[in-house]
Amino acid sequence: MIRIAIADDHTLFARGLEGLLEEYEEFEILGLFPNGKLLVDFVAQNQVDVVLTDLNMPIMDGFGVLNHLKSNNPEVKVIVLSMYDEEKIFKESIKNGADGFILKDADPDELVFTINEVFEGRHVLNFERIIEQARPNAFYDSFRDKYKLSRREVQIIKLIKDGMNNKDIASHLGLSVKTVETHRKNIHNKLQVSSRVELVNRAYEMNL
């Protein structure tokens, strides 16, 4: 069980995030906080594994949360949630100790896997990859809709088609090999294929 606390002053977004994560049995949402001060006070009195924090909040912003937790609760992992796809903000977050950084318009499955990877200490921060994951692509969306695939799964299919093995894909995307293996299993089930050759043929059929 991964114990999570969320700091965001946009109530609808925070509650939507809570509802999304509560669908996963490995997550326990301990609380929602409209500013960083209430969050860090809660963390000081409770066992929290991962904090999801917005950057723009009243009283104490996300950078204040990072500075406080990294000084007083360094065992807590902190993932920054941002609506700004600016490298300057990304670098500032990392400089202040962020363990993860994800855009608010990223796919839900990307957030779920980021939480798991950060919790396990396997997450690799890469700004270009974060931007690539968040920007929509009309053809990818068509492919996804047909087979009920996530953007991450489509991305992995393309890398398999390009000749990468699980280890190469994991290194390229900043994931664990185990996570890639799980994605490949799900991809095979959704596309109803049983081998890499069948998977690659399906990718060519869809002009991926």
Number of C-alpha atoms within 10 A of each C-alpha: 9 15 17 23 23 25 28 25 20 14 13 10 12 21 14 11 17 20 12 13 18 13 10 11 9 11 18 18 18 16 14 20 19 20 24 28 20 15 22 23 10 16 19 12 8 11 13 20 18 23 25 23 30 25 25 18 19 13 11 18 19 28 23 17 26 30 17 17 21 17 11 13 15 13 12 19 24 27 26 24 23 19 13 14 17 11 12 9 14 21 14 12 21 17 12 16 19 23 25 24 24 25 19 17 15 19 17 15 14 17 21 14 15 22 24 17 19 19 19 11 11 14 19 18 18 14 15 10 13 18 16 12 18 17 12 14 11 8 12 15 15 13 18 16 11 10 14 14 19 20 22 17 18 20 17 21 23 15 18 20 18 10 11 15 13 19 14 15 21 18 12 14 19 17 19 18 16 12 15 21 15 10 18 19 13 14 22 16 12 13 16 13 16 12 9 15 12 14 20 20 13 17 18 12 9 11 9 15
